[in-house]
Amino acid sequence: MIERYGLDAAREKLPVPAKPLHLCPSCDYNLTGLISRRCPECGDSFTLDDARHRGIETSNDMRSFVRNTKWDRTRRAIGISLMCISFVVVNWVRVGPLGGLNIYTDRFFSFAGFMLLWFIASSLAIGAIVRFYLDLRWASVVLAVGILCAAAAVICLI
């Protein structure tokens, strides 16, 4: 424990390295080259770990990663929602003789609902294989299957 403290204390006396970027956790001032552990801009003290984490958080690569993660989450949610809505429509909604929609909730599964579940499972399996070879994201596969399910539900209603 004493050796670790000795190394940490020695590390705190070295100048702040240029790479990776180190920013003040309070005001985002670039701390590269400082020997003091106090920000000259705002006066707050900092540790190298905190400054490094702040630099990583604000980097373009990290912003791109966060943006891509949010976009993937949105695509997955849209794809899963389309699959669920398609199942409900195919399973319980029928077009009436005069063009109106009739809702049947007396049965849990219809034949068309069972076929749509089979279609979803097989499409996800094929998507997994295509994803492996084309290096696609799962969010793209789920969204594509959701769109295909929505198209199949519309075709079933016609």
Number of C-alpha atoms within 10 A of each C-alpha: 5 7 8 9 10 11 10 12 11 10 12 15 12 13 15 24 15 12 9 14 19 25 25 27 18 15 12 16 16 18 26 16 12 16 13 15 20 15 20 14 13 12 12 13 13 17 13 19 10 14 25 20 17 18 23 17 15 14 14 11 11 13 13 11 12 13 12 12 13 12 13 18 14 14 20 20 16 18 23 19 16 23 24 16 15 24 24 17 19 26 24 18 17 17 13 11 8 6 9 9 12 12 14 12 11 7 8 11 15 13 10 16 19 15 15 20 17 12 16 19 13 13 19 19 13 14 19 18 12 13 16 12 9 9 10 13 12 18 20 16 22 25 22 20 24 27 19 19 26 22 13 16 24 13 10 16 13 8
